[in-house]
């Protein structure tokens, strides 16, 4: 097999992998360093987009989703649950979001 033919096979294989990665679905989840608000009175966490409607007490703290999970806090309400639902992406898009090339929904909070 000549060198040109080998290079052509390698390029076709890589192209096939990229095409297949667009067809395979994968869920993209928020990262542990996603910003949230801890509601210590109720032992829950609040998504920043849901803060106004959540009617929080004064015992709150700015934190991360990872910290809320470590404390075993639950979502404060259905708005927070919906805000943290996984995104449905292709394998390639999910990978690009995980490594930071593309933004996740939760990155701008």
N, C-alpha and C positions, 0 to 999 in steps of 0.2 A: 504494500500500500504506500503510495507516495505521500510526501509531506502535505501537499495541497489537499489531497483527499482526506487525510486525517484532520486537518484544520476545518474543512467543510463539515465533516461529521460532528466534530466538537461544537461548532457553531449551531448546527441543526439541533443537537441535543440540548444546548443551553436555551435556544429559542423555544423548544418544546416544553422545557421545564417552566419557563416564564409563562407561556400560554396556559399550561395546566394549573399554575399557581393562581391564575385569575378565576379558574373554575371551581376550585376547592373552597368551600365556605369555612370561615373561622370567626369566632367571637372575639372582639377586642374589649378588654376589661379596663377599668380605671386603674392607674398605677397607685401603689401604696402612698406616694407622696402627693396625691391629689388633695387640694385644700378643702377642708370641711369645718364645720362649727360643732364643737362638742357641747351638748346640753347635759350638764352634770346632774341637775335635779332629777331628770327622768332617765338618766343613763342611756341617752340616745345621741345620734349625730344628725346634723342638718346640712343639706346641700346649700351652698351660697345662693343659688337661684331660688330657693324655697324659703329663705330666711324671713321675709316680710310676712308670709302667710302662716308661718309655723307658730307664732305667738310664744316665743321663748321666754324663759325666766331670766333673771339677772345672773344666774350661775352658768355662764357660757365661757367658752375658750376657743380661740382659733387654733386649729391643729391639722393633722393629716388623716387620711383614710386608714393608713396603716396603724396609727395610734388608736383610732377608734376600734379597729379590729382587735388590737392587743388588749384593750379594756373590755372587750366583749359587748360593746355598745351596739344597739340595733338602730335601724333607720327611724327617724322621728315620726315620719308620716308617709303617706302614699306618694306625695310629691317627691320626697327624697328617694324613695325606692325607685320611682320612675326615672329620676335624674341619673341614677347610677346603674341603670340597665345596660347590659352589654350592647355594643354596636355590632351589627352583622356585616362583616366585610369579607373580602376574598383573602386567601392565605397571604398573598403578596402585599396587599394593602395593610393588613393587620401587622405583618412583619415590619413594614416601613413605619407604621405608627409606634410600634414597640421600641424601635431603635431611635426614634425621634426625628426621622426625615419628614414625616407628615404629622400634623397636629391631631390629637385626640379631642373629643368634645370637651373633656374635663380639663384640658391644659390651660384654658384661659380664665379659670376661676381664681 
